[in-house]
Amino acid sequence: MVDPMKWSLKDLRIEGTWCYPVTIWPRIIGMISKRQFPIEKLIHELIDADDGSQRASTFSAIHPATR
């Protein structure tokens, strides 16, 4: 269960969006490849899909208020 109040107490921030039309992605990808879009300001860490469960467990152990 997700409890945003626990995130708030630990000053955690989870962000995401799903509001862009699919037709815009070729333009965004082109801007990234030409270094016209500062993608490095948006991505803080990459997590391999195979490591997702382990990383979530580790995070939860380090930050018990997120459980």
TIMI-525322 format. One record per atom (N, C-alpha, C, O): residue in three letters; residue number from 1; x negated, y, z; chain; atom name. Coordinates in nm, 4 decimals, always signed. Last residue first. Example, Ala and Ser with C-alpha at 12.3 -4.5 7.8 and 13.67 -1.06 7.14 Angstrom:
! TIMI-525322
+-----+-----+----------+----------+----------+-------+------+
: res :   n :       px :       py :       pz : chain : atom :
+-----+-----+----------+----------+----------+-------+------+
: SER :   2 :  -1.2850 :  -0.2250 :  +0.7080 :     A :    N :
: SER :   2 :  -1.3670 :  -0.1060 :  +0.7140 :     A :   CA :
: SER :   2 :  -1.2900 :  +0.0030 :  +0.7870 :     A :    C :
: SER :   2 :  -1.3409 :  +0.1138 :  +0.8039 :     A :    O :
: ALA :   1 :  -1.3190 :  -0.5690 :  +0.7800 :     A :    N :
: ALA :   1 :  -1.2300 :  -0.4500 :  +0.7800 :     A :   CA :
: ALA :   1 :  -1.3200 :  -0.3300 :  +0.7800 :     A :    C :
: ALA :   1 :  -1.4236 :  -0.3319 :  +0.8465 :     A :    O :
+-----+-----+----------+----------+----------+-------+------+
! end
This chain:
! TIMI-525322
+-----+-----+----------+----------+----------+-------+------+
: res :   n :       px :       py :       pz : chain : atom :
+-----+-----+----------+----------+----------+-------+------+
: ARG :  67 :  -0.7512 :  +0.1994 :  +0.4649 :     A :    N :
: ARG :  67 :  -0.6808 :  +0.0708 :  +0.4615 :     A :   CA :
: ARG :  67 :  -0.5344 :  +0.0877 :  +0.4831 :     A :    C :
: ARG :  67 :  -0.4603 :  -0.0106 :  +0.4833 :     A :    O :
: THR :  66 :  -0.8794 :  +0.4321 :  +0.5052 :     A :    N :
: THR :  66 :  -0.8158 :  +0.4155 :  +0.3745 :     A :   CA :
: THR :  66 :  -0.7382 :  +0.2841 :  +0.3652 :     A :    C :
: THR :  66 :  -0.6671 :  +0.2609 :  +0.2674 :     A :    O :
: ALA :  65 :  -1.0104 :  +0.4231 :  +0.7452 :     A :    N :
: ALA :  65 :  -0.8824 :  +0.4969 :  +0.7423 :     A :   CA :
: ALA :  65 :  -0.8101 :  +0.4834 :  +0.6089 :     A :    C :
: ALA :  65 :  -0.6926 :  +0.5187 :  +0.5987 :     A :    O :
: PRO :  64 :  -1.2574 :  +0.2946 :  +0.6970 :     A :    N :
: PRO :  64 :  -1.1432 :  +0.2190 :  +0.7477 :     A :   CA :
: PRO :  64 :  -1.0104 :  +0.2921 :  +0.7424 :     A :    C :
: PRO :  64 :  -0.9060 :  +0.2272 :  +0.7357 :     A :    O :
: HIS :  63 :  -1.4867 :  +0.3063 :  +0.4909 :     A :    N :
: HIS :  63 :  -1.3870 :  +0.4087 :  +0.5223 :     A :   CA :
: HIS :  63 :  -1.2589 :  +0.3422 :  +0.5719 :     A :    C :
: HIS :  63 :  -1.1614 :  +0.3339 :  +0.4972 :     A :    O :
: ILE :  62 :  -1.6282 :  +0.0717 :  +0.4638 :     A :    N :
: ILE :  62 :  -1.7014 :  +0.1936 :  +0.5011 :     A :   CA :
: ILE :  62 :  -1.6052 :  +0.3014 :  +0.5504 :     A :    C :
: ILE :  62 :  -1.6381 :  +0.3785 :  +0.6405 :     A :    O :
: ALA :  61 :  -1.4297 :  -0.1033 :  +0.3818 :     A :    N :
: ALA :  61 :  -1.5062 :  -0.1344 :  +0.5033 :     A :   CA :
: ALA :  61 :  -1.5785 :  -0.0099 :  +0.5541 :     A :    C :
: ALA :  61 :  -1.5885 :  +0.0110 :  +0.6750 :     A :    O :
: SER :  60 :  -1.3451 :  +0.0188 :  +0.1453 :     A :    N :
: SER :  60 :  -1.2503 :  +0.0048 :  +0.2561 :     A :   CA :
: SER :  60 :  -1.3215 :  -0.0233 :  +0.3875 :     A :    C :
: SER :  60 :  -1.2802 :  +0.0257 :  +0.4926 :     A :    O :
: PHE :  59 :  -1.5746 :  -0.0155 :  -0.0089 :     A :    N :
: PHE :  59 :  -1.5266 :  +0.1191 :  +0.0230 :     A :   CA :
: PHE :  59 :  -1.4347 :  +0.1151 :  +0.1443 :     A :    C :
: PHE :  59 :  -1.4456 :  +0.1981 :  +0.2345 :     A :    O :
: THR :  58 :  -1.5771 :  -0.2954 :  -0.0271 :     A :    N :
: THR :  58 :  -1.6882 :  -0.2250 :  +0.0367 :     A :   CA :
: THR :  58 :  -1.6452 :  -0.0856 :  +0.0793 :     A :    C :
: THR :  58 :  -1.6755 :  -0.0421 :  +0.1904 :     A :    O :
: SER :  57 :  -1.3403 :  -0.3360 :  -0.1701 :     A :    N :
: SER :  57 :  -1.3564 :  -0.3939 :  -0.0369 :     A :   CA :
: SER :  57 :  -1.4670 :  -0.3240 :  +0.0405 :     A :    C :
: SER :  57 :  -1.4525 :  -0.2966 :  +0.1596 :     A :    O :
: ALA :  56 :  -1.4023 :  -0.2044 :  -0.4081 :     A :    N :
: ALA :  56 :  -1.2885 :  -0.1581 :  -0.3277 :     A :   CA :
: ALA :  56 :  -1.2996 :  -0.2113 :  -0.1854 :     A :    C :
: ALA :  56 :  -1.2712 :  -0.1389 :  -0.0900 :     A :    O :
: ARG :  55 :  -1.6150 :  -0.3636 :  -0.4970 :     A :    N :
: ARG :  55 :  -1.6385 :  -0.2214 :  -0.4656 :     A :   CA :
: ARG :  55 :  -1.5259 :  -0.1657 :  -0.3795 :     A :    C :
: ARG :  55 :  -1.5512 :  -0.0879 :  -0.2875 :     A :    O :
: GLN :  54 :  -1.4814 :  -0.6048 :  -0.5438 :     A :    N :
: GLN :  54 :  -1.5880 :  -0.5974 :  -0.4432 :     A :   CA :
: GLN :  54 :  -1.6128 :  -0.4529 :  -0.4019 :     A :    C :
: GLN :  54 :  -1.6298 :  -0.4242 :  -0.2834 :     A :    O :
: SER :  53 :  -1.3075 :  -0.5289 :  -0.7501 :     A :    N :
: SER :  53 :  -1.2545 :  -0.5801 :  -0.6234 :     A :   CA :
: SER :  53 :  -1.3581 :  -0.5697 :  -0.5126 :     A :    C :
: SER :  53 :  -1.3262 :  -0.5303 :  -0.4004 :     A :    O :
: GLY :  52 :  -1.4943 :  -0.4391 :  -0.9558 :     A :    N :
: GLY :  52 :  -1.3906 :  -0.3545 :  -0.8980 :     A :   CA :
: GLY :  52 :  -1.3401 :  -0.4012 :  -0.7632 :     A :    C :
: GLY :  52 :  -1.3304 :  -0.3211 :  -0.6702 :     A :    O :
: ASP :  51 :  -1.6767 :  -0.5804 :  -1.1016 :     A :    N :
: ASP :  51 :  -1.7154 :  -0.5430 :  -0.9657 :     A :   CA :
: ASP :  51 :  -1.6068 :  -0.4651 :  -0.8915 :     A :    C :
: ASP :  51 :  -1.6260 :  -0.4287 :  -0.7754 :     A :    O :
: ASP :  50 :  -1.5736 :  -0.6068 :  -1.3541 :     A :    N :
: ASP :  50 :  -1.5946 :  -0.7293 :  -1.2761 :     A :   CA :
: ASP :  50 :  -1.6290 :  -0.7006 :  -1.1306 :     A :    C :
: ASP :  50 :  -1.6123 :  -0.7875 :  -1.0449 :     A :    O :
: ALA :  49 :  -1.5839 :  -0.3437 :  -1.4484 :     A :    N :
: ALA :  49 :  -1.4541 :  -0.4034 :  -1.4173 :     A :   CA :
: ALA :  49 :  -1.4681 :  -0.5296 :  -1.3330 :     A :    C :
: ALA :  49 :  -1.3826 :  -0.5566 :  -1.2486 :     A :    O :
: ASP :  48 :  -1.8273 :  -0.1307 :  -1.3064 :     A :    N :
: ASP :  48 :  -1.7981 :  -0.2423 :  -1.3957 :     A :   CA :
: ASP :  48 :  -1.6666 :  -0.3082 :  -1.3531 :     A :    C :
: ASP :  48 :  -1.6420 :  -0.3259 :  -1.2338 :     A :    O :
: ILE :  47 :  -1.7947 :  +0.2077 :  -1.2688 :     A :    N :
: ILE :  47 :  -1.7857 :  +0.0803 :  -1.1978 :     A :   CA :
: ILE :  47 :  -1.7472 :  -0.0264 :  -1.2990 :     A :    C :
: ILE :  47 :  -1.6466 :  -0.0137 :  -1.3688 :     A :    O :
: LEU :  46 :  -1.9593 :  +0.5152 :  -1.2637 :     A :    N :
: LEU :  46 :  -1.9003 :  +0.4101 :  -1.3459 :     A :   CA :
: LEU :  46 :  -1.9042 :  +0.2796 :  -1.2672 :     A :    C :
: LEU :  46 :  -2.0058 :  +0.2458 :  -1.2065 :     A :    O :
: GLU :  45 :  -1.8997 :  +0.8386 :  -1.1306 :     A :    N :
: GLU :  45 :  -1.9592 :  +0.7057 :  -1.1159 :     A :   CA :
: GLU :  45 :  -1.8858 :  +0.6090 :  -1.2082 :     A :    C :
: GLU :  45 :  -1.7649 :  +0.6202 :  -1.2281 :     A :    O :
: HIS :  44 :  -1.7993 :  +1.0777 :  -1.2172 :     A :    N :
: HIS :  44 :  -1.8946 :  +1.0788 :  -1.1070 :     A :   CA :
: HIS :  44 :  -1.9656 :  +0.9453 :  -1.0906 :     A :    C :
: HIS :  44 :  -2.0787 :  +0.9400 :  -1.0423 :     A :    O :
: ILE :  43 :  -1.6943 :  +1.2591 :  -1.4856 :     A :    N :
: ILE :  43 :  -1.7237 :  +1.1232 :  -1.4414 :     A :   CA :
: ILE :  43 :  -1.8324 :  +1.1271 :  -1.3355 :     A :    C :
: ILE :  43 :  -1.9436 :  +1.1737 :  -1.3604 :     A :    O :
: LEU :  42 :  -1.6812 :  +1.5329 :  -1.5396 :     A :    N :
: LEU :  42 :  -1.5592 :  +1.4603 :  -1.5038 :     A :   CA :
: LEU :  42 :  -1.5858 :  +1.3231 :  -1.4448 :     A :    C :
: LEU :  42 :  -1.5080 :  +1.2753 :  -1.3622 :     A :    O :
: LYS :  41 :  -1.9198 :  +1.6292 :  -1.6207 :     A :    N :
: LYS :  41 :  -1.8554 :  +1.6986 :  -1.5090 :     A :   CA :
: LYS :  41 :  -1.7311 :  +1.6244 :  -1.4598 :     A :    C :
: LYS :  41 :  -1.6820 :  +1.6511 :  -1.3501 :     A :    O :
: GLU :  40 :  -1.9779 :  +1.4802 :  -1.8432 :     A :    N :
: GLU :  40 :  -2.0551 :  +1.4528 :  -1.7216 :     A :   CA :
: GLU :  40 :  -1.9980 :  +1.5251 :  -1.5995 :     A :    C :
: GLU :  40 :  -2.0256 :  +1.4855 :  -1.4862 :     A :    O :
: ILE :  39 :  -1.8280 :  +1.5950 :  -2.0479 :     A :    N :
: ILE :  39 :  -1.7786 :  +1.4730 :  -1.9842 :     A :   CA :
: ILE :  39 :  -1.8520 :  +1.4420 :  -1.8540 :     A :    C :
: ILE :  39 :  -1.7933 :  +1.3830 :  -1.7632 :     A :    O :
: PRO :  38 :  -1.7797 :  +1.8697 :  -2.1769 :     A :    N :
: PRO :  38 :  -1.8707 :  +1.8333 :  -2.0675 :     A :   CA :
: PRO :  38 :  -1.8233 :  +1.7110 :  -1.9878 :     A :    C :
: PRO :  38 :  -1.7831 :  +1.7242 :  -1.8722 :     A :    O :
: PHE :  37 :  -1.7790 :  +1.8813 :  -2.5190 :     A :    N :
: PHE :  37 :  -1.6903 :  +1.8545 :  -2.4061 :     A :   CA :
: PHE :  37 :  -1.7754 :  +1.8012 :  -2.2920 :     A :    C :
: PHE :  37 :  -1.8384 :  +1.6966 :  -2.3075 :     A :    O :
: GLN :  36 :  -1.9628 :  +1.8920 :  -2.7098 :     A :    N :
: GLN :  36 :  -1.8799 :  +2.0113 :  -2.6968 :     A :   CA :
: GLN :  36 :  -1.7843 :  +1.9993 :  -2.5777 :     A :    C :
: GLN :  36 :  -1.7172 :  +2.0957 :  -2.5408 :     A :    O :
: ARG :  35 :  -2.1231 :  +1.6807 :  -2.7950 :     A :    N :
: ARG :  35 :  -2.1577 :  +1.7516 :  -2.6715 :     A :   CA :
: ARG :  35 :  -2.0852 :  +1.8852 :  -2.6583 :     A :    C :
: ARG :  35 :  -2.1394 :  +1.9804 :  -2.6023 :     A :    O :
: LYS :  34 :  -2.0272 :  +1.5265 :  -2.9913 :     A :    N :
: LYS :  34 :  -2.0996 :  +1.6464 :  -3.0352 :     A :   CA :
: LYS :  34 :  -2.1445 :  +1.7325 :  -2.9166 :     A :    C :
: LYS :  34 :  -2.1969 :  +1.8425 :  -2.9346 :     A :    O :
: SER :  33 :  -1.8905 :  +1.3362 :  -2.8448 :     A :    N :
: SER :  33 :  -2.0076 :  +1.2929 :  -2.9207 :     A :   CA :
: SER :  33 :  -2.0910 :  +1.4115 :  -2.9701 :     A :    C :
: SER :  33 :  -2.2120 :  +1.3986 :  -2.9887 :     A :    O :
: ILE :  32 :  -1.6819 :  +1.4948 :  -2.7422 :     A :    N :
: ILE :  32 :  -1.7795 :  +1.4347 :  -2.6512 :     A :   CA :
: ILE :  32 :  -1.9065 :  +1.3986 :  -2.7274 :     A :    C :
: ILE :  32 :  -2.0171 :  +1.4266 :  -2.6811 :     A :    O :
: MET :  31 :  -1.5437 :  +1.5560 :  -2.9770 :     A :    N :
: MET :  31 :  -1.6031 :  +1.6645 :  -2.8982 :     A :   CA :
: MET :  31 :  -1.7089 :  +1.6111 :  -2.8018 :     A :    C :
: MET :  31 :  -1.8128 :  +1.6740 :  -2.7819 :     A :    O :
: GLY :  30 :  -1.4592 :  +1.2977 :  -3.0510 :     A :    N :
: GLY :  30 :  -1.5484 :  +1.3743 :  -3.1380 :     A :   CA :
: GLY :  30 :  -1.6181 :  +1.4869 :  -3.0631 :     A :    C :
: GLY :  30 :  -1.7372 :  +1.5110 :  -3.0829 :     A :    O :
: ILE :  29 :  -1.2884 :  +1.2442 :  -2.8386 :     A :    N :
: ILE :  29 :  -1.4067 :  +1.1597 :  -2.8594 :     A :   CA :
: ILE :  29 :  -1.5080 :  +1.2310 :  -2.9485 :     A :    C :
: ILE :  29 :  -1.6284 :  +1.2249 :  -2.9237 :     A :    O :
: ILE :  28 :  -1.0925 :  +1.4421 :  -2.8903 :     A :    N :
: ILE :  28 :  -1.1698 :  +1.4448 :  -2.7656 :     A :   CA :
: ILE :  28 :  -1.2977 :  +1.3639 :  -2.7802 :     A :    C :
: ILE :  28 :  -1.4045 :  +1.4092 :  -2.7389 :     A :    O :
: ARG :  27 :  -0.9938 :  +1.3520 :  -3.1400 :     A :    N :
: ARG :  27 :  -1.0543 :  +1.4845 :  -3.1278 :     A :   CA :
: ARG :  27 :  -1.1414 :  +1.4931 :  -3.0027 :     A :    C :
: ARG :  27 :  -1.2525 :  +1.5458 :  -3.0085 :     A :    O :
: PRO :  26 :  -0.8893 :  +1.0996 :  -3.0716 :     A :    N :
: PRO :  26 :  -0.9990 :  +1.1090 :  -3.1695 :     A :   CA :
: PRO :  26 :  -1.0707 :  +1.2446 :  -3.1625 :     A :    C :
: PRO :  26 :  -1.1927 :  +1.2517 :  -3.1772 :     A :    O :
: TRP :  25 :  -0.6858 :  +1.1838 :  -2.8762 :     A :    N :
: TRP :  25 :  -0.8098 :  +1.1151 :  -2.8373 :     A :   CA :
: TRP :  25 :  -0.9189 :  +1.1140 :  -2.9432 :     A :    C :
: TRP :  25 :  -1.0357 :  +1.1269 :  -2.9066 :     A :    O :
: ILE :  24 :  -0.4455 :  +1.2918 :  -2.9594 :     A :    N :
: ILE :  24 :  -0.5531 :  +1.3856 :  -2.9262 :     A :   CA :
: ILE :  24 :  -0.6874 :  +1.3155 :  -2.9028 :     A :    C :
: ILE :  24 :  -0.7920 :  +1.3800 :  -2.9088 :     A :    O :
: THR :  23 :  -0.2510 :  +1.1006 :  -2.9930 :     A :    N :
: THR :  23 :  -0.3115 :  +1.1568 :  -3.1141 :     A :   CA :
: THR :  23 :  -0.4278 :  +1.2511 :  -3.0847 :     A :    C :
: THR :  23 :  -0.5018 :  +1.2871 :  -3.1763 :     A :    O :
: VAL :  22 :  -0.1375 :  +1.0419 :  -2.7514 :     A :    N :
: VAL :  22 :  -0.2428 :  +0.9521 :  -2.8012 :     A :   CA :
: VAL :  22 :  -0.3128 :  +1.0087 :  -2.9241 :     A :    C :
: VAL :  22 :  -0.4244 :  +0.9673 :  -2.9553 :     A :    O :
: PRO :  21 :  -0.1010 :  +1.3271 :  -2.5373 :     A :    N :
: PRO :  21 :  -0.0536 :  +1.2473 :  -2.6512 :     A :   CA :
: PRO :  21 :  -0.1681 :  +1.1624 :  -2.7075 :     A :    C :
: PRO :  21 :  -0.2828 :  +1.2070 :  -2.7104 :     A :    O :
: TYR :  20 :  -0.1444 :  +1.2997 :  -2.1840 :     A :    N :
: TYR :  20 :  -0.1922 :  +1.3484 :  -2.3122 :     A :   CA :
: TYR :  20 :  -0.1356 :  +1.2634 :  -2.4254 :     A :    C :
: TYR :  20 :  -0.1234 :  +1.1417 :  -2.4117 :     A :    O :
: CYS :  19 :  -0.1048 :  +1.2259 :  -1.9216 :     A :    N :
: CYS :  19 :  -0.0084 :  +1.3171 :  -1.9829 :     A :   CA :
: CYS :  19 :  -0.0530 :  +1.3694 :  -2.1192 :     A :    C :
: CYS :  19 :  -0.0040 :  +1.4727 :  -2.1648 :     A :    O :
: TRP :  18 :  -0.2152 :  +1.1085 :  -1.6945 :     A :    N :
: TRP :  18 :  -0.1638 :  +1.0257 :  -1.8031 :     A :   CA :
: TRP :  18 :  -0.0627 :  +1.1094 :  -1.8799 :     A :    C :
: TRP :  18 :  +0.0513 :  +1.0676 :  -1.9004 :     A :    O :
: THR :  17 :  -0.4908 :  +1.1382 :  -1.4691 :     A :    N :
: THR :  17 :  -0.3782 :  +1.1924 :  -1.5442 :     A :   CA :
: THR :  17 :  -0.3349 :  +1.0918 :  -1.6499 :     A :    C :
: THR :  17 :  -0.4103 :  +1.0024 :  -1.6882 :     A :    O :
: GLY :  16 :  -0.6410 :  +1.1556 :  -1.1425 :     A :    N :
: GLY :  16 :  -0.6157 :  +1.0918 :  -1.2710 :     A :   CA :
: GLY :  16 :  -0.4980 :  +1.1573 :  -1.3402 :     A :    C :
: GLY :  16 :  -0.4160 :  +1.2238 :  -1.2769 :     A :    O :
: GLU :  15 :  -0.8222 :  +1.1227 :  -0.8388 :     A :    N :
: GLU :  15 :  -0.7606 :  +1.2029 :  -0.9432 :     A :   CA :
: GLU :  15 :  -0.7405 :  +1.1205 :  -1.0698 :     A :    C :
: GLU :  15 :  -0.8158 :  +1.0273 :  -1.0980 :     A :    O :
: ILE :  14 :  -0.8615 :  +1.1304 :  -0.5014 :     A :    N :
: ILE :  14 :  -0.8415 :  +1.0376 :  -0.6123 :     A :   CA :
: ILE :  14 :  -0.7669 :  +1.1163 :  -0.7195 :     A :    C :
: ILE :  14 :  -0.6596 :  +1.1706 :  -0.6932 :     A :    O :
: ARG :  13 :  -1.0562 :  +1.2262 :  -0.2401 :     A :    N :
: ARG :  13 :  -0.9810 :  +1.2768 :  -0.3540 :     A :   CA :
: ARG :  13 :  -0.9787 :  +1.1704 :  -0.4631 :     A :    C :
: ARG :  13 :  -1.0835 :  +1.1265 :  -0.5105 :     A :    O :
: LEU :  12 :  -1.0665 :  +1.2511 :  +0.1150 :     A :    N :
: LEU :  12 :  -1.0929 :  +1.1782 :  -0.0092 :     A :   CA :
: LEU :  12 :  -1.0071 :  +1.2359 :  -0.1197 :     A :    C :
: LEU :  12 :  -0.8984 :  +1.2882 :  -0.0950 :     A :    O :
: ASP :  11 :  -1.0586 :  +1.3277 :  +0.3848 :     A :    N :
: ASP :  11 :  -1.0983 :  +1.4252 :  +0.2833 :     A :   CA :
: ASP :  11 :  -1.1412 :  +1.3555 :  +0.1541 :     A :    C :
: ASP :  11 :  -1.2393 :  +1.3950 :  +0.0911 :     A :    O :
: LYS :  10 :  -0.9431 :  +1.1615 :  +0.5608 :     A :    N :
: LYS :  10 :  -1.0846 :  +1.1357 :  +0.5327 :     A :   CA :
: LYS :  10 :  -1.1417 :  +1.2320 :  +0.4284 :     A :    C :
: LYS :  10 :  -1.2575 :  +1.2201 :  +0.3883 :     A :    O :
: LEU :   9 :  -0.6835 :  +1.2569 :  +0.5521 :     A :    N :
: LEU :   9 :  -0.7559 :  +1.2608 :  +0.6789 :     A :   CA :
: LEU :   9 :  -0.9054 :  +1.2398 :  +0.6602 :     A :    C :
: LEU :   9 :  -0.9857 :  +1.2946 :  +0.7358 :     A :    O :
: SER :   8 :  -0.6168 :  +1.1949 :  +0.2866 :     A :    N :
: SER :   8 :  -0.6280 :  +1.3336 :  +0.3291 :     A :   CA :
: SER :   8 :  -0.7076 :  +1.3461 :  +0.4590 :     A :    C :
: SER :   8 :  -0.7899 :  +1.4365 :  +0.4731 :     A :    O :
: TRP :   7 :  -0.5988 :  +0.9214 :  +0.2981 :     A :    N :
: TRP :   7 :  -0.6984 :  +0.9828 :  +0.2113 :     A :   CA :
: TRP :   7 :  -0.7242 :  +1.1256 :  +0.2564 :     A :    C :
: TRP :   7 :  -0.8385 :  +1.1707 :  +0.2633 :     A :    O :
: LYS :   6 :  -0.3824 :  +0.8994 :  +0.4715 :     A :    N :
: LYS :   6 :  -0.5133 :  +0.8479 :  +0.5146 :     A :   CA :
: LYS :   6 :  -0.6247 :  +0.9061 :  +0.4287 :     A :    C :
: LYS :   6 :  -0.7327 :  +0.9369 :  +0.4792 :     A :    O :
: MET :   5 :  -0.1847 :  +1.0060 :  +0.3068 :     A :    N :
: MET :   5 :  -0.2184 :  +1.0756 :  +0.4311 :     A :   CA :
: MET :   5 :  -0.3543 :  +1.0291 :  +0.4838 :     A :    C :
: MET :   5 :  -0.4322 :  +1.1096 :  +0.5347 :     A :    O :
: PRO :   4 :  -0.1496 :  +0.8209 :  +0.1008 :     A :    N :
: PRO :   4 :  -0.2239 :  +0.9438 :  +0.0747 :     A :   CA :
: PRO :   4 :  -0.2612 :  +1.0219 :  +0.2009 :     A :    C :
: PRO :   4 :  -0.3595 :  +1.0961 :  +0.2009 :     A :    O :
: ASP :   3 :  -0.1588 :  +0.5008 :  +0.0972 :     A :    N :
: ASP :   3 :  -0.1188 :  +0.5977 :  +0.1990 :     A :   CA :
: ASP :   3 :  -0.2003 :  +0.7254 :  +0.1796 :     A :    C :
: ASP :   3 :  -0.3090 :  +0.7377 :  +0.2360 :     A :    O :
: VAL :   2 :  -0.0503 :  +0.2217 :  -0.0757 :     A :    N :
: VAL :   2 :  -0.1244 :  +0.3469 :  -0.0851 :     A :   CA :
: VAL :   2 :  -0.0687 :  +0.4441 :  +0.0186 :     A :    C :
: VAL :   2 :  +0.0521 :  +0.4664 :  +0.0266 :     A :    O :
: MET :   1 :  -0.0837 :  -0.1183 :  +0.0000 :     A :    N :
: MET :   1 :  +0.0000 :  +0.0000 :  +0.0000 :     A :   CA :
: MET :   1 :  -0.0884 :  +0.1250 :  +0.0000 :     A :    C :
: MET :   1 :  -0.1899 :  +0.1302 :  +0.0695 :     A :    O :
+-----+-----+----------+----------+----------+-------+------+
! end
